[in-house]
Amino acid sequence: MIGANLVLRFFLELSALAATSYWGFASSSGLTQWILGLGAPLVIAVVWGLFVSPKAKIELPRPAQFAVELLVWAAASFALVAAGQVVLGLAFAAAALTSGTLNYVRAH
């Protein structure tokens, strides 16, 4: 079960990047489209790498790390909803919340 959740988390991380990129490209046009479409996933990747990843550069207390993780998942979910993909955004939120909670409980 732990291995399956780790695989799910990896796909959720990739999906968060894709979701924010999709939002950026779908929500604007011209130069702004490119800035948002490439910049939003870059922000997600930097935040994840700094605070959440197994090799995080900044070590936070576990509850704070979980809060940052939930913020990343929420950003990706809201990005999908804002881009008109409501069902996909809700499904992503449910999967991410479940996976994140299982990971948090396992670590304690």
Secondary structure as UniProt FT lines:
FT   HELIX           2..26
FT   HELIX           30..47
FT   HELIX           48..52
FT   TURN            54..55
FT   HELIX           62..82
FT   TURN            83..84
FT   HELIX           86..107
//
